[in-house]
Amino acid sequence: MTSHSRHSVTAVTVTGPPLPHLYHPAEIAEALGVSEWWVKEQARQKRIPFTRPGGAYRFTAKHFEEIVRLFEERPTRGVSEPEAGRQRSRRRAESPPAPAAPQSKRPPLVARVPRRMRLAQAA
């Protein structure tokens, strides 16, 4: 009977630039304040940059920066917030009130009996 030892990991020397850290979708989701599902769905729909080594979604720091840029919203030029609010309120005041909807002659809606209740009553 031969003795088997556990596999030992040997140090590999990599020459050249260091390898980039690959972040998991959960880490990206936590940083963005969204769900992990949302991150994976955006990647699946190819709306955000990602890499897929071994079939799993992974993200580099550059990917994260680009994701933040993609969903960044810039202020509109030439209009400050208080002015924009005043313009909206003036428009609402100038528009005439909406006409009242005519009363419907339909009978009121009545909820159906759930299927499991119908089946229980029939038995």
Backbone as CSV, one residue per row, in Angstrom:
resi,resn,N_x,N_y,N_z,CA_x,CA_y,CA_z,C_x,C_y,C_z
1,MET,0.855,-1.162,0.000,0.000,0.000,0.000,0.902,1.225,0.000
2,THR,0.622,2.122,-0.932,1.452,3.319,-1.028,0.776,4.477,-0.335
3,SER,1.565,5.334,0.198,1.062,6.502,0.908,0.952,7.670,-0.073
4,HIS,-0.192,8.318,-0.044,-0.389,9.488,-0.900,-0.385,10.735,-0.043
5,SER,0.421,11.684,-0.388,0.435,12.945,0.349,-0.471,13.944,-0.367
6,ARG,-0.853,14.961,0.331,-1.682,16.013,-0.284,-0.855,16.733,-1.337
7,HIS,-1.534,17.260,-2.290,-0.826,17.997,-3.331,-0.196,19.235,-2.727
8,SER,1.013,19.477,-3.072,1.665,20.677,-2.561,1.648,21.741,-3.656
9,VAL,1.459,22.960,-3.239,1.436,24.077,-4.172,2.837,24.643,-4.242
10,THR,3.351,24.700,-5.431,4.683,25.272,-5.598,4.551,26.700,-6.083
11,ALA,5.449,27.530,-5.663,5.432,28.930,-6.063,5.836,29.035,-7.529
12,VAL,5.038,29.789,-8.293,5.328,30.005,-9.702,5.758,31.452,-9.859
13,THR,6.869,31.663,-10.468,7.345,33.015,-10.683,6.804,33.509,-12.008
14,VAL,6.090,34.628,-11.958,5.512,35.211,-13.161,6.359,36.408,-13.530
15,THR,6.856,36.396,-14.737,7.630,37.543,-15.190,6.701,38.478,-15.936
16,GLY,6.955,39.741,-15.840,6.127,40.725,-16.523,5.221,41.430,-15.533
17,PRO,4.207,42.116,-16.046,3.315,42.880,-15.162,2.481,41.935,-14.292
18,PRO,2.099,42.399,-13.106,1.286,41.553,-12.227,-0.096,41.311,-12.841
19,LEU,-0.670,40.179,-12.528,-1.990,39.845,-13.052,-3.047,40.721,-12.375
20,PRO,-4.080,41.147,-13.125,-5.114,41.992,-12.512,-5.986,41.170,-11.564
21,HIS,-6.466,41.826,-10.522,-7.382,41.166,-9.589,-8.742,41.066,-10.268
22,LEU,-9.361,39.910,-10.224,-10.689,39.722,-10.793,-11.717,39.701,-9.672
23,TYR,-12.694,40.611,-9.758,-13.722,40.732,-8.732,-14.928,39.878,-9.093
24,HIS,-15.576,39.324,-8.083,-16.786,38.534,-8.252,-17.983,39.477,-8.402
25,PRO,-19.074,39.009,-9.014,-20.265,39.853,-9.140,-20.783,40.364,-7.791
26,ALA,-20.659,39.567,-6.741,-21.129,39.995,-5.417,-20.344,41.214,-4.926
27,GLU,-19.049,41.256,-5.209,-18.228,42.391,-4.784,-18.612,43.650,-5.560
28,ILE,-18.863,43.502,-6.846,-19.277,44.644,-7.681,-20.647,45.129,-7.221
29,ALA,-21.549,44.185,-6.957,-22.898,44.533,-6.516,-22.862,45.310,-5.207
30,GLU,-22.039,44.861,-4.277,-21.937,45.549,-2.990,-21.397,46.963,-3.176
31,ALA,-20.396,47.129,-4.032,-19.812,48.455,-4.267,-20.806,49.395,-4.937
32,LEU,-21.663,48.860,-5.813,-22.635,49.688,-6.529,-23.939,49.863,-5.761
33,GLY,-24.159,49.027,-4.755,-25.416,49.105,-4.007,-26.574,48.476,-4.753
34,VAL,-26.303,47.441,-5.537,-27.338,46.729,-6.290,-27.235,45.246,-5.939
35,SER,-28.140,44.451,-6.497,-28.105,43.019,-6.208,-27.110,42.311,-7.121
36,GLU,-26.660,41.170,-6.664,-25.755,40.352,-7.470,-26.459,39.917,-8.760
37,TRP,-27.762,39.628,-8.650,-28.539,39.243,-9.829,-28.489,40.345,-10.881
38,TRP,-28.625,41.615,-10.443,-28.620,42.740,-11.383,-27.301,42.791,-12.136
39,VAL,-26.190,42.619,-11.424,-24.864,42.660,-12.062,-24.757,41.544,-13.095
40,LYS,-25.161,40.336,-12.728,-25.079,39.208,-13.662,-25.997,39.410,-14.868
41,GLU,-27.181,39.948,-14.626,-28.127,40.183,-15.726,-27.591,41.243,-16.683
42,GLN,-26.993,42.316,-16.153,-26.423,43.347,-17.022,-25.286,42.769,-17.856
43,ALA,-24.479,41.910,-17.248,-23.385,41.269,-17.986,-23.951,40.321,-19.043
44,ARG,-24.963,39.548,-18.655,-25.570,38.603,-19.613,-26.147,39.344,-20.821
45,GLN,-26.752,40.497,-20.581,-27.331,41.311,-21.657,-26.264,42.134,-22.385
46,LYS,-25.005,41.999,-21.935,-23.865,42.711,-22.521,-24.030,44.229,-22.422
47,ARG,-24.566,44.696,-21.302,-24.714,46.120,-21.055,-23.553,46.678,-20.262
48,ILE,-22.794,45.797,-19.605,-21.624,46.222,-18.840,-20.444,45.353,-19.252
49,PRO,-19.218,45.881,-19.136,-18.034,45.096,-19.510,-17.734,44.024,-18.460
50,PHE,-17.219,42.902,-18.912,-16.864,41.808,-18.016,-15.913,40.880,-18.736
51,THR,-15.358,39.941,-17.999,-14.586,38.862,-18.591,-15.190,37.581,-18.041
52,ARG,-14.966,36.477,-18.741,-15.633,35.251,-18.320,-14.674,34.064,-18.318
53,PRO,-13.652,34.097,-17.481,-12.737,32.950,-17.431,-13.429,31.774,-16.747
54,GLY,-13.365,30.628,-17.358,-13.971,29.438,-16.761,-15.484,29.484,-16.723
55,GLY,-16.109,30.370,-17.493,-17.563,30.433,-17.565,-18.233,31.270,-16.491
56,ALA,-17.471,31.919,-15.627,-18.054,32.739,-14.563,-17.777,34.213,-14.848
57,TYR,-18.739,35.076,-14.524,-18.551,36.508,-14.728,-17.522,37.028,-13.734
58,ARG,-16.545,37.766,-14.231,-15.538,38.401,-13.390,-15.301,39.810,-13.927
59,PHE,-14.831,40.681,-13.049,-14.663,42.088,-13.394,-13.314,42.590,-12.897
60,THR,-12.646,43.403,-13.715,-11.399,44.035,-13.306,-11.726,45.422,-12.754
61,ALA,-10.725,46.083,-12.200,-10.917,47.443,-11.696,-11.310,48.383,-12.843
62,LYS,-10.725,48.166,-14.012,-11.080,49.001,-15.178,-12.533,48.766,-15.593
63,HIS,-12.995,47.518,-15.518,-14.403,47.228,-15.813,-15.297,48.000,-14.850
64,PHE,-14.945,47.971,-13.561,-15.744,48.667,-12.557,-15.814,50.160,-12.854
65,GLU,-14.678,50.764,-13.190,-14.652,52.194,-13.517,-15.567,52.488,-14.702
66,GLU,-15.532,51.621,-15.708,-16.371,51.840,-16.889,-17.851,51.663,-16.559
67,ILE,-18.174,50.715,-15.682,-19.575,50.514,-15.277,-20.088,51.773,-14.585
68,VAL,-19.278,52.333,-13.714,-19.677,53.565,-13.022,-19.896,54.677,-14.036
69,ARG,-19.001,54.802,-15.005,-19.142,55.830,-16.044,-20.396,55.601,-16.887
70,LEU,-20.699,54.352,-17.214,-21.871,54.060,-18.041,-23.175,54.517,-17.390
71,PHE,-23.259,54.380,-16.072,-24.499,54.722,-15.382,-24.444,56.095,-14.722
72,GLU,-23.426,56.869,-15.072,-23.293,58.215,-14.536,-24.308,59.124,-15.206
73,GLU,-24.904,60.017,-14.436,-25.825,60.998,-14.991,-25.241,62.378,-14.772
74,ARG,-25.175,63.154,-15.832,-24.603,64.493,-15.786,-25.724,65.511,-15.685
75,PRO,-25.471,66.628,-15.010,-26.503,67.663,-14.925,-26.716,68.317,-16.286
76,THR,-27.925,68.811,-16.501,-28.196,69.515,-17.749,-27.513,70.868,-17.690
77,ARG,-27.039,71.340,-18.819,-26.291,72.604,-18.861,-27.241,73.789,-18.930
78,GLY,-26.892,74.855,-18.229,-27.609,76.113,-18.333,-28.844,76.218,-17.463
79,VAL,-29.300,75.148,-16.831,-30.481,75.220,-15.981,-30.104,74.709,-14.603
80,SER,-30.267,75.579,-13.611,-29.969,75.149,-12.243,-31.205,74.462,-11.665
81,GLU,-31.049,73.734,-10.602,-32.141,72.976,-9.998,-33.336,73.849,-9.601
82,PRO,-33.157,74.963,-8.870,-34.334,75.755,-8.491,-35.086,76.291,-9.701
83,GLU,-34.373,76.718,-10.748,-35.051,77.229,-11.941,-35.844,76.127,-12.615
84,ALA,-35.289,74.943,-12.697,-35.985,73.835,-13.328,-37.270,73.531,-12.565
85,GLY,-37.231,73.574,-11.237,-38.423,73.318,-10.428,-39.486,74.377,-10.643
86,ARG,-39.071,75.657,-10.754,-40.025,76.733,-10.987,-40.681,76.599,-12.349
87,GLN,-39.915,76.226,-13.359,-40.485,76.078,-14.694,-41.532,74.977,-14.700
88,ARG,-41.255,73.886,-14.014,-42.216,72.792,-13.979,-43.506,73.225,-13.293
89,SER,-43.382,73.944,-12.180,-44.588,74.335,-11.457,-45.401,75.346,-12.270
90,ARG,-44.736,76.246,-13.018,-45.458,77.196,-13.865,-46.233,76.454,-14.947
91,ARG,-45.618,75.445,-15.530,-46.289,74.684,-16.586,-47.535,73.998,-16.045
92,ARG,-47.428,73.465,-14.851,-48.584,72.788,-14.272,-49.713,73.785,-14.008
93,ALA,-49.343,74.973,-13.524,-50.359,75.972,-13.210,-51.032,76.482,-14.479
94,GLU,-50.299,76.566,-15.593,-50.858,77.077,-16.836,-51.750,76.065,-17.540
95,SER,-51.524,74.789,-17.328,-52.317,73.785,-18.032,-53.698,73.685,-17.400
96,PRO,-54.732,73.519,-18.246,-56.097,73.420,-17.715,-56.281,72.099,-16.979
97,PRO,-57.170,72.058,-16.015,-57.394,70.812,-15.289,-57.968,69.744,-16.223
98,ALA,-57.634,68.518,-15.952,-58.104,67.416,-16.785,-59.600,67.224,-16.577
99,PRO,-60.353,66.954,-17.666,-61.799,66.746,-17.516,-62.060,65.460,-16.725
100,ALA,-63.146,65.486,-15.988,-63.511,64.315,-15.195,-63.920,63.182,-16.121
101,ALA,-63.512,61.985,-15.781,-63.850,60.814,-16.592,-65.326,60.487,-16.413
102,PRO,-66.017,60.143,-17.514,-67.441,59.804,-17.391,-67.596,58.520,-16.570
103,GLN,-68.699,58.482,-15.824,-68.961,57.313,-14.994,-69.305,56.123,-15.874
104,SER,-68.713,54.981,-15.539,-68.937,53.755,-16.299,-70.231,53.099,-15.845
105,LYS,-70.934,52.461,-16.801,-72.178,51.762,-16.502,-71.922,50.296,-16.176
106,ARG,-70.659,49.905,-16.088,-70.315,48.516,-15.817,-70.578,48.168,-14.355
107,PRO,-70.917,46.905,-14.104,-71.078,46.490,-12.706,-69.712,46.432,-12.031
108,PRO,-69.669,46.524,-10.718,-68.380,46.474,-10.024,-67.717,45.110,-10.199
109,LEU,-66.405,45.094,-10.118,-65.654,43.853,-10.255,-65.843,42.992,-9.018
110,VAL,-65.945,41.685,-9.246,-66.109,40.743,-8.152,-65.009,39.704,-8.270
111,ALA,-64.327,39.415,-7.176,-63.226,38.452,-7.187,-63.764,37.043,-7.388
112,ARG,-63.021,36.252,-8.172,-63.387,34.853,-8.363,-62.982,34.047,-7.143
113,VAL,-63.650,32.938,-6.964,-63.288,32.017,-5.894,-62.017,31.300,-6.342
114,PRO,-60.970,31.227,-5.489,-59.740,30.551,-5.885,-60.004,29.100,-6.279
115,ARG,-59.212,28.588,-7.197,-59.383,27.236,-7.746,-59.363,26.173,-6.651
116,ARG,-58.441,26.319,-5.702,-58.356,25.296,-4.653,-59.612,25.281,-3.793
117,MET,-60.264,26.457,-3.654,-61.513,26.497,-2.892,-62.641,25.834,-3.680
118,ARG,-62.672,26.074,-4.994,-63.688,25.429,-5.844,-63.541,23.924,-5.798
119,LEU,-62.281,23.445,-5.863,-62.025,22.009,-5.826,-62.405,21.419,-4.467
120,ALA,-62.151,22.155,-3.397,-62.492,21.671,-2.061,-64.009,21.603,-1.888
121,GLN,-64.735,22.564,-2.451,-66.195,22.567,-2.348,-66.803,21.437,-3.161
122,ALA,-66.195,21.115,-4.303,-66.715,20.066,-5.177,-66.486,18.677,-4.565
123,ALA,-65.485,18.530,-3.739,-65.161,17.201,-3.176,-66.007,16.833,-2.002
